[in-house]
Amino acid sequence: MNRQKLKIARNKIDQLDKNILNLIKKRSRIVKYMLSLKQFKNQIVDRKRIKIILRNIRNKSIKNDVDPKITTRIWKAMIWGYVDFQRKNFKKK
């Protein structure tokens, strides 16, 4: 095992993680805004939209030579994480 190359690769991952975190921060702001537009708690989950998002991610993953099982899993976790966030923060109007 080449420790120096491993260290360099880990630094690259750390930088990517930083970029991903910034994107999640931006996405979270939009989700908060969208939540403010919803009048009823049952508007939080749109299964039809979730299905479309996951199909698009799968297709884009295949097109970009990324394992669709990985990306689908990541997106499902992200979607349901935001669903939980919205459910906890929903305020009746």
N, C-alpha and C positions, 0 to 999 in steps of 0.2 A: 504494500500500500504506500502510495506517495502522499505523505502528509501535507506537503506544500500545495500540491494540486487540489487535494481535498479541501484545504483551508480556502483556497481561491474560489472553488465551486460553492462552498458554504457562504462566502461573502456575497457572491452573486445572488444566491437564494435570499439572503438577508435584504439585499437591495430590492429584489422583486417583491418580497413581503411588504416592504415599506411602501412601494408603489400600489400594491393591492390594498393595503390599509387606507391609503388616501382615496382610492376609488370607492371603497366601502363607506367611507365618511361621506362622500358626495352622494352616493346612492341612498344612504340613510337620511340625508336632508330631504331628498325627493320623496322618500317613503313617508316621512313625517308630514310633508306638505299634502301628499295624497290622502293621508289619514284625516287631515283637517277638512277635506272635501267630502268625506263619507258621512252620510247622515245616519245610517243604520249599521249595526255590528255585522249583519249578514252580508254586507257589501265588501267585507274584508277579503274573503276568499272567493276568487273567480276561477273556478276549476277549468273552465274553457280556456281562459288566458294562460293558466299554468301549463296546460297541455300543449298549447301552441308554443310557448316559450321553450319548453323542454324538447319539443320536436325540432325547433329551429337550432337550439344548441347542439343537439345530436347531429343534425345535418352539417352545421358549420364545423363541428369537430371532425367529422369524417372528411370534409372538403380540405381542412387544414392539417390533416394527418395527426390528429390528437385522439387519444383513446376516448370514445364517447361514453364509456362506462364511468370514467373519472369525471368528466365534465358534467355529466348528468347528475352524478352523486353530489358534486359541489353545488350545482344550481338548486337541486332539491333542498339541500341543507340550508342554503341561503334563503330561498323562498319561504320555507317553513319557519326559519328563524325570524324573518320579517313579519310573517303572519302572527307568530307569538307576540312579537313586539307590538303590533297593531292591536291585538286583542287586549293586551295589558294596558295600553295607553288610550284606548277608545273612550271618548267622552260623549255621552248622550247629549243631544242638542234640544 
